[in-house]
Amino acid sequence: VTRLSSAASPPPHTLQPPPKAAAVKRTGLEGVMVSGVSNLSVPCPDTPAHLRKINLFKLDGSMLEHDCSTGIRDPAPDPDKFEKMATYADYSQDAEGRFYVKDLKKAITYFKANPNDRNLDSPDGGTAIILTYMGVLQVWGSDDEEGFRFISVPKLRALLLEGRYPRGWIPTAWSGFDILSKVIDYSTDGKCCHKKALCTIS
């Protein structure tokens, strides 16, 4: 077997990770946040140099690894942990189940109290897991008959356990304000919306 030197270019057929900015844009994110998310770094001068630049596709073990983990994908996909999460979904709308903000909050609350592991070096204080799932809801979710955002249990299962985009998913433009509106819903227990998913910031 011929080993490539660090300076050699990989063969043309070798699968390479996608450019970070292009991968971020494929989710529908637009504007200056594309560059910000693609070029994450830790500004603290006390942080060792090799940890300052954050690889968006390799966050495990970095300072940006979440404060706590559900264990659904860490260290490998775990169907049992996902099925525990699925018990918090709303099954009053249909048989397959839906996660609105209120339902994700119940699941996150459980996993924060019963984490797979903890990253004591994380600066997020437990907020990253909230931001992550509000982002999942925004990017891969759908609007119900009344316009409230949800993601179905089968869609979330495919994303987390199989790494598959939902069937027929088409990226739509979104921004940090869309996520922020859902975080506000999460934090205020949806005082402005009865399903805790419709509020937007203009």
N, C-alpha and C positions, 0 to 999 in steps of 0.2 A: 504494500500500500504506500503510495507516495503521499507524504505529508506536505501540505502547503506551508510555506513560510509566512510569517505575519505580513510581509510586504507583498506577497503574491495575490493576484486577483482570483476570486473563485471562478470555477468553470461557469459558462453561460447558463447551464441547466440547473445550477444550484439555486434552491429557493432561498431568497433573501427577505429579511423583515421589510415591510413596507416603510417608505419614508414617513416619519412621524406626523408631519403636517398633513400629508395626504390622507393618512389613516384617520386623523382627527376630523378632517373636513368631511369624510365619508359618513360621519354621524349626523351631519347637518349643521354643525357649529360654523358660525361665520364671524368675520371681523377680527379685531385685534386679539381676541381670546385664543384664536387658533395658534398664533405664535407663542402666546403665554403658556398654553397647555403643552405645546410641543417642545418647549425649551425650559422645562421646569428646572429650577436650581434652588439651593438653600443659601440665602444671603448671609447667614451668620458666619462671621470670620473665624469663630471658634470651631466650626465644623471642619473635620479633616478634608483636604482638597479632593480626595477620591470619592467623597460622599456628597460633594456640593452639586455636581451635575446629576440630575435624576433621569434615568432611562424609563420612559413611560411604559415600556413593555417588559420591564424587569424591576418592579417595585418591591418584590418580596425581599425582606432584609434591609431595605433602605429606610431612611428616616420618614418617608412618606407612606410606608406600609401602615395600614390602618391600626388605630389604637387597639381594636379588638376585631376578631374574625369570626364569621359564622361557621367556618369549616366546610362550607358547601363546596368550595373549590380549593381549599388549602389543607393539606398539600396536594390533594387530588380530588376529583369530583366524588362527592359522597351523597348518594341518593337518599339515604336515611335522614341526613340532616336537612335535605331539601324538603322531604315529606313532612318533617317537623315544621318547617317554615310554612308549608302549604296549609297547615291546620289553622293558620291565622287569616287565611283569605276569606273573602265575602262570597258565600255560596247562595245568597238570597236572590241574586240576579239570574244566574244560570248554573247548570250542574258542574261545569268545568272550573268555576271559581274565578274571582277577580281580586286583584290587589289595588285598592285605592290608597291614598295617602294614609288614611286611618288604619288600614290593615297592615301596611308596611311598618307603620309605627309600632303596632303590637308585636310584630315579628322582630323588629330591631331591638325593642325593649327586652324581649326574651333573650336574644343572642348577646346583648350587652351584659346581661346578668349571668349568662352561661356561655362565655366565649370559647372558641376553639383554642385560641392563644391570645396573648397580649403583647403589644410592642411598647415597652416602657419608654423607648426613646422617641416615640411619635409625639409631635407637637400638636396634634389635632384635638386632643382632649375629648375624643369620642364623637367628633362631628363628621369625620370623613365617611363613616359608614352611612350616615344620614344623607350626606351630599351624594354619595354613590348611588343609593337607591332612588333618590329623587331624580337623579340624572337618568337612571334606567327607565323610570316611569315616563319622563319627558321624551326621551329619544326613541324608545321601543314600544311605548304604550299606545293606546288608542283612546278616542273619545267615545263615551257611551251615548245612548239615545238622547240624553239631556245635555251632553257636552262635557261631562265630567271625565277626567283622565283616569285610566286604569290600565293595568297590564294583566293579561289572563295567566292563570297558573300554568297551562301548557307552554305559553310563550316564554315565561320566566324559567321554566324547567329546561327548555331547549337552549336558552341563553347560558344558564349557569352550569348545567350538567353536560351539554353536548357542544357548547360553543357555536351554536347556529343562530343566525338572524331569524326573526319570525318570517314565515312564508308570506311572500307578497309585500314585505316591508320596503317602503320607499323613504329615503331620508327627507326630512322637512327641516327648514331653517329654524334654528333656536338660538337662544343666547343665555348668558348667565342670569338675566332677569327672570327667565322662565323657571330656572332652578330655584332662584331666591324666593319666588312666589310660593313654591311648594314647601320650601323650608319654613317659611312664615306660617303656612297652613299647619305644618307638622308641629311647630313650636307652640302655636296658639290653640291646638286641638280643633282647628277648623272653625273658629268662631264666625268666619265670614261665609263659609260654604257648608251646607249640611253633609256633603260627601267629602269635604276637605280636599278638593282637587281642582276646583274651577278658577280660583282667584288668580288674577294676573296683575302685573305691574306695568304700567304704560309710561 
